[in-house]
Amino acid sequence: MPASSARAVSTGAAPLLSIGQVLARLTPEFSDLTPSKLRFLEEQRLISPARTESGYRKFCAADLDRLRLILSMQRDHYLPLKVIRSYLEELDAGGSPTLPGGVTPGPSMLTAVRRYTRDELVREASASASLLHDAIAASIILPADHFGDDTVKVLRALVELQRSGIEPRHLRGFRAAAERELGLIESALVPLARRKDASSRARAAEMAVEIAGQLEVVRSSLIRSALGRLGG
């Protein structure tokens, strides 16, 4: 999936998408995507949309797939842009790169995320309606009309935890811990947040993902250390 070059729009090519059309297609999957973030990804040489003679950006189907891949690697694996850029460069060169932790982006990253109603979510996760209700009451799952694949994974995990006697009410502290981590991230981003330009806002969003990934590394290490003491 090579990057598209910064080319002029050809009238004989397949219809291309404006920034607004790209946002309309991708924001249901990636709610933090904005025009400034798209421009920031271009500045970072991750995407190269076509340009009209007037200079307007236009995106083809390959650009859309590439964006979905980039945004999925950020959201699902907390990967910084420099790692994603290195991965894409090797991919563009015809290689078969892997990502830190052995992550190999699969077809699911290149397709639209499915949305589930409550009934569909319960069936997909092999859960009970009461477990979903309890998870929402405990703020482990946020109430919504439709849910994504991440929520399916969480509900499946809750099914397994319930078999070990761990109920959603026992996990109420997880939401509070997540809010504390969010506070840390927001504090770290204060200098950038004070700037009003679009590039700074996009950089702040990128740094938030990177910081979240580092916090995840620390949290995982602490849990592994605690398990080691338990086993000892």
Backbone hydrogen bonds, N-H to C=O, Kabsch-Sander energy under -0.5 kcal/mol:
donor,donor_aa,acceptor,acceptor_aa,energy
7,R,5,S,-2.1
9,V,51,R,-1.5
13,A,10,S,-1.2
17,L,59,F,-3.1
22,V,18,S,-2.3
23,L,19,I,-2.6
24,A,20,G,-2.1
25,R,21,Q,-1.6
26,L,22,V,-2.3
27,T,23,L,-2.7
29,E,26,L,-1.4
30,F,26,L,-2.8
33,L,30,F,-1.9
38,L,34,T,-2.1
39,R,35,P,-2.3
40,F,36,S,-2.2
41,L,37,K,-2.5
42,E,38,L,-1.7
43,E,39,R,-2.4
44,Q,40,F,-1.9
45,R,42,E,-1.8
46,L,41,L,-2.4
47,I,41,L,-0.8
50,A,58,K,-2.0
51,R,7,R,-3.0
52,T,56,Y,-2.1
55,G,52,T,-1.8
58,K,50,A,-2.5
59,F,17,L,-2.8
64,L,60,C,-2.0
65,D,61,A,-2.2
66,R,62,A,-2.4
67,L,63,D,-2.6
68,R,64,L,-2.4
69,L,65,D,-2.2
70,I,66,R,-2.6
71,L,67,L,-2.9
72,S,68,R,-2.0
73,M,69,L,-2.2
74,Q,70,I,-1.9
75,R,71,L,-2.7
76,D,72,S,-2.9
77,H,73,M,-1.0
78,Y,74,Q,-1.3
79,L,73,M,-1.6
83,V,80,P,-0.7
84,I,80,P,-2.0
85,R,81,L,-3.3
86,S,82,K,-1.8
87,Y,83,V,-2.2
88,L,84,I,-2.7
89,E,85,R,-2.6
90,E,86,S,-1.9
91,L,87,Y,-2.3
92,D,88,L,-3.1
93,A,89,E,-1.4
94,G,91,L,-1.6
95,G,90,E,-2.5
99,L,103,V,-2.2
102,G,99,L,-1.7
103,V,100,P,-0.7
109,M,106,G,-1.7
110,L,107,P,-1.7
111,T,108,S,-0.7
116,Y,147,F,-3.0
121,L,117,T,-2.8
122,V,118,R,-2.4
123,R,119,D,-2.0
124,E,120,E,-2.8
125,A,121,L,-2.0
126,S,123,R,-1.0
127,A,122,V,-2.5
132,L,128,S,-1.8
133,H,129,A,-2.3
134,D,130,S,-2.5
135,A,131,L,-2.4
136,I,132,L,-2.2
137,A,133,H,-2.4
138,A,134,D,-1.9
139,S,136,I,-1.4
140,I,135,A,-2.3
141,I,135,A,-1.4
147,F,116,Y,-2.4
152,V,148,G,-1.3
153,K,149,D,-2.0
154,V,150,D,-2.1
155,L,151,T,-2.7
156,R,152,V,-2.4
157,A,153,K,-2.2
158,L,154,V,-2.2
159,V,155,L,-1.8
160,E,156,R,-1.9
161,L,157,A,-2.6
162,Q,158,L,-2.2
163,R,159,V,-1.2
164,S,160,E,-0.7
164,S,161,L,-1.0
165,G,162,Q,-1.6
166,I,161,L,-2.6
167,E,165,G,-0.7
170,H,167,E,-1.7
171,L,168,P,-1.9
172,R,169,R,-1.0
174,F,171,L,-2.0
175,R,171,L,-0.6
175,R,172,R,-0.8
176,A,172,R,-1.1
177,A,173,G,-2.5
178,A,174,F,-2.3
179,E,175,R,-2.2
180,R,176,A,-2.0
181,E,177,A,-2.2
182,L,178,A,-2.3
183,G,179,E,-2.0
184,L,180,R,-1.9
185,I,181,E,-2.4
186,E,182,L,-2.8
187,S,183,G,-2.2
188,A,184,L,-2.0
189,L,185,I,-1.3
190,V,187,S,-1.1
193,A,189,L,-3.0
194,R,190,V,-1.7
195,R,192,L,-1.4
201,R,197,D,-1.7
202,A,198,A,-2.3
203,R,199,S,-2.4
204,A,200,S,-2.4
205,A,201,R,-1.9
206,E,202,A,-2.1
207,M,203,R,-2.7
208,A,204,A,-2.1
209,V,205,A,-1.5
210,E,206,E,-2.0
211,I,207,M,-3.0
212,A,208,A,-2.3
213,G,209,V,-2.0
214,Q,210,E,-2.0
215,L,211,I,-2.5
216,E,212,A,-1.9
217,V,213,G,-1.7
218,V,214,Q,-2.1
219,R,215,L,-2.7
220,S,216,E,-2.6
221,S,217,V,-2.1
222,L,218,V,-2.4
223,I,219,R,-2.2
224,R,220,S,-2.4
225,S,221,S,-2.5
226,A,222,L,-2.3
227,L,223,I,-2.5
228,G,224,R,-2.1
229,R,225,S,-1.9
230,L,226,A,-2.0
231,G,227,L,-2.6
232,G,228,G,-1.7
